[in-house]
Amino acid sequence: MEKELSVEAFLSNKVAVGVLRALIKRDMPLSVSRIAKDIRSNYCTVRRHARFLEKAGLVILVDYGKRKLCKTNTADGRVMAFKTFIESWNNLEKRE
């Protein structure tokens, strides 16, 4: 079941934004520990936010042996919109 998520709730959540940004940047499934290292957070916090994003339909958790990996749900238009936003933001920073 997909949980309703407002743009304000998502953007005000620094860890959730970091998780989704790390997944988009690497463009591959990542372990929670890898994401935690990338965004400089701890494992439990990232795991909690990854589950939050999964319930919102932005992230998919997939089994990889005994581990769970996170990947973006590219079928969700919000993920693609966020990816475009990040790319545009990065392009603007490069111009300055």
C-alpha positions in Angstrom: 0.0 0.0 0.0 1.4 3.4 -1.0 1.4 6.1 1.6 0.6 9.7 0.6 3.7 11.9 0.8 3.6 15.6 0.3 6.5 17.4 -1.3 7.0 19.4 1.9 7.2 16.3 4.0 9.8 14.8 1.6 11.9 17.9 1.1 12.0 18.7 4.9 13.4 15.2 5.6 17.1 15.6 5.1 17.9 11.9 5.5 15.1 10.8 3.0 16.4 13.3 0.5 19.9 12.0 1.0 18.9 8.4 0.5 17.0 9.1 -2.7 19.8 11.4 -3.9 22.5 8.7 -3.3 20.4 6.1 -5.1 19.9 8.4 -8.1 23.6 9.4 -8.1 24.9 5.9 -8.2 22.1 4.6 -10.4 22.2 1.1 -9.0 20.8 -0.8 -6.1 22.7 -0.1 -2.8 22.9 -1.6 0.6 21.7 0.5 3.5 25.2 0.5 4.9 26.6 1.9 1.6 23.9 4.6 1.6 24.7 5.4 5.2 28.4 5.9 4.4 27.6 8.0 1.3 25.3 10.4 3.2 27.3 10.3 6.5 24.5 9.0 8.6 24.0 5.8 10.7 22.7 2.5 9.6 19.5 2.5 11.7 18.5 6.0 10.6 19.0 5.2 6.9 17.1 1.9 7.2 14.2 3.7 8.8 14.1 6.3 6.1 14.5 3.7 3.3 11.4 2.0 4.7 9.6 5.3 4.8 10.5 5.9 1.1 9.4 2.3 0.2 6.0 2.9 1.8 5.8 6.1 -0.2 6.5 4.2 -3.4 9.8 6.0 -4.2 12.2 3.2 -3.3 12.0 -0.6 -3.9 13.8 -3.0 -1.5 15.1 -6.1 -3.2 16.5 -9.3 -1.8 20.2 -9.9 -2.6 21.1 -13.1 -0.8 20.6 -12.4 2.9 20.7 -8.7 2.4 18.2 -6.1 1.2 19.3 -3.6 -1.4 17.5 -0.3 -2.1 16.8 1.0 -5.6 14.8 3.8 -7.0 11.3 3.1 -8.3 11.9 4.6 -11.7 8.2 3.8 -12.6 7.2 6.5 -10.2 7.2 9.9 -11.9 8.2 11.7 -8.6 11.5 9.9 -8.7 12.2 11.0 -12.3 11.1 14.5 -11.4 13.5 14.6 -8.4 16.3 13.2 -10.7 15.7 16.0 -13.2 15.7 18.5 -10.3 19.0 17.3 -9.0 20.6 17.3 -12.5 19.4 20.8 -13.2 20.6 22.0 -9.8 24.1 20.4 -10.4 24.2 22.0 -13.9 23.5 25.4 -12.4 26.2 25.0 -9.8 28.8 24.1 -12.5 28.0 27.3 -14.5 28.8 29.5 -11.5 
